[in-house]
Amino acid sequence: MAKKNKKNAAREGLRTQVVAVFDNLQGRDEPTELDQRLIAVLADVLIALDALDLGLVPAAFEPSARAHHGSDGVAVRHLRRKAIFYVEALIERENSVGDALAKVASQIGRGASTVKQWRKPATEKNVVGMSIADRKAVKVMLAHDKLRKPLRTEEELLAQAKSDGQQLQQVLANTLMGA
């Protein structure tokens, strides 16, 4: 019962945030084309949340057959996306690809070749590579980063990468230990 209440609370928290953004976008005097597209996406998310409340699983929320790292697969994937974001952000800050890969890899405790594999497109042979959804998520993170004023320095990005790397190590350790 406690697990069900935790899921419901998490869903309600998400619904509250989605509604707040939805209302903000709808309340604009002249919504842009992007605002209108976001409103449509958020409306679909709200409908999907309602379906989940009724015990239905919308197709977009069905689990993938390509599951990795047990129950923490989402956390691992998110942290990998963030690592790729740091690489891309460093490249935009005039680092070479090789330097960016090496800097991020050293901060997250992985080899540069591993991070390079994560950055490549996912294929049958490269199952740890980036899916289309991963690429879109990284683009969104980069766009959000560009909106920051002042822009984060390379040192700030690497410090955050180190923190995320420690979190990744913990998630992987918990998965291996069966926690």
C-alpha positions in Angstrom: 0.0 0.0 0.0 2.8 2.4 0.8 4.4 1.8 -2.6 1.1 2.7 -4.3 0.8 5.9 -2.2 4.3 6.8 -3.2 3.5 6.4 -6.9 0.3 8.4 -6.5 2.2 11.2 -4.7 4.9 11.3 -7.3 2.3 11.4 -10.1 0.4 14.2 -8.3 3.7 16.1 -7.9 4.3 15.8 -11.6 0.7 16.7 -12.5 1.0 19.9 -10.3 4.2 20.9 -12.1 2.8 20.2 -15.5 -0.4 22.1 -14.8 1.6 25.1 -13.5 3.6 25.2 -16.7 0.5 24.6 -18.8 -1.4 27.4 -17.2 1.6 29.8 -17.5 1.9 29.1 -21.2 -1.8 29.4 -21.8 -1.9 32.7 -19.9 0.5 34.4 -22.3 -0.9 37.3 -24.4 0.7 36.1 -27.6 2.0 32.5 -27.3 4.7 31.6 -29.8 4.6 28.6 -32.0 6.9 26.8 -29.5 4.5 27.8 -26.7 1.6 26.3 -28.6 3.5 23.1 -29.3 4.4 22.8 -25.6 0.8 23.3 -24.6 -0.2 20.4 -26.9 2.5 18.2 -25.4 1.6 19.1 -21.9 -2.1 18.4 -22.6 -1.1 14.9 -23.8 1.0 14.4 -20.6 -2.0 15.4 -18.5 -4.3 12.9 -20.4 -1.7 10.2 -19.9 -1.5 10.9 -16.2 -5.3 10.6 -16.0 -5.1 7.2 -17.8 -2.5 6.0 -15.3 -4.8 7.0 -12.5 -7.4 4.7 -14.1 -4.9 1.8 -14.3 -4.3 2.2 -18.0 -0.8 2.4 -19.4 -0.6 4.8 -22.4 1.8 3.5 -25.2 4.3 6.3 -24.5 4.6 5.0 -20.9 5.0 1.3 -21.6 8.3 -0.1 -20.4 10.9 -0.7 -23.1 12.1 -4.2 -23.9 15.6 -2.7 -23.8 16.1 -2.5 -20.0 19.5 -2.1 -18.4 20.7 -1.7 -14.9 17.7 -3.1 -13.1 15.3 -0.7 -11.5 17.8 2.2 -11.6 18.1 2.1 -15.4 16.3 5.5 -15.6 18.9 7.1 -13.3 21.8 5.6 -15.2 20.4 6.8 -18.5 19.8 10.3 -17.1 23.3 10.5 -15.7 24.7 9.3 -19.0 22.7 12.0 -20.8 24.1 14.6 -18.4 27.7 13.4 -19.1 27.1 13.8 -22.9 25.6 17.3 -22.1 28.9 18.2 -20.3 30.9 17.0 -23.3 28.8 19.0 -25.7 28.8 22.1 -23.5 32.6 22.0 -23.3 32.9 21.6 -27.0 30.7 24.8 -27.3 33.2 26.5 -25.0 35.9 25.8 -27.6 37.3 22.5 -26.3 38.2 19.9 -28.8 36.1 16.7 -28.8 39.0 14.7 -27.4 39.7 17.2 -24.7 36.0 17.4 -23.7 35.7 13.6 -23.6 38.8 13.3 -21.5 37.8 16.1 -19.0 34.3 14.7 -18.5 35.5 11.1 -18.3 38.1 12.0 -15.6 35.4 13.8 -13.6 32.8 10.9 -13.7 35.3 8.1 -13.1 34.9 6.5 -16.5 37.3 6.1 -19.5 37.1 8.6 -22.4 36.4 5.6 -24.7 33.3 4.7 -22.6 31.9 8.3 -22.7 32.7 8.3 -26.5 30.5 5.1 -26.9 27.7 6.8 -24.9 27.9 9.7 -27.4 27.5 7.6 -30.5 24.1 6.6 -31.8 22.5 3.5 -30.3 22.6 0.4 -32.6 22.2 -3.3 -32.1 26.0 -3.5 -31.5 26.2 -0.3 -29.4 23.3 -0.7 -26.9 24.8 1.9 -24.6 24.7 4.6 -27.3 22.3 7.5 -27.5 18.7 7.0 -28.7 16.8 9.7 -30.6 15.2 10.6 -27.2 18.6 10.9 -25.6 19.8 13.3 -28.3 16.7 15.5 -28.0 17.2 15.6 -24.2 20.8 16.7 -24.6 19.7 19.4 -27.0 17.2 20.6 -24.5 19.8 20.7 -21.7 22.2 22.7 -24.0 19.4 25.2 -24.9 18.6 25.6 -21.2 22.3 26.0 -20.4 22.6 28.8 -23.0 19.8 30.7 -21.3 21.7 30.9 -18.0 23.0 34.3 -17.2 25.9 34.4 -16.5 26.8 31.3 -18.5 28.4 28.6 -16.3 32.2 28.4 -16.5 34.1 25.3 -17.6 35.1 24.8 -14.0 31.5 24.9 -12.8 30.5 22.4 -15.4 33.3 20.0 -14.5 32.5 20.3 -10.8 28.9 19.4 -11.5 30.1 16.5 -13.8 32.1 15.2 -10.9 29.1 15.3 -8.5 27.0 13.5 -11.2 29.8 11.0 -11.7 29.7 10.1 -8.0 26.0 9.7 -8.1 26.4 7.4 -11.2 28.9 5.3 -9.3 26.5 5.0 -6.4 23.6 4.0 -8.6 25.7 1.4 -10.3 27.0 0.0 -7.0 23.5 -0.3 -5.7 22.4 -2.1 -8.8 25.3 -4.6 -8.6 24.6 -5.2 -4.9 20.9 -5.7 -5.5 19.8 -2.8 -3.4 
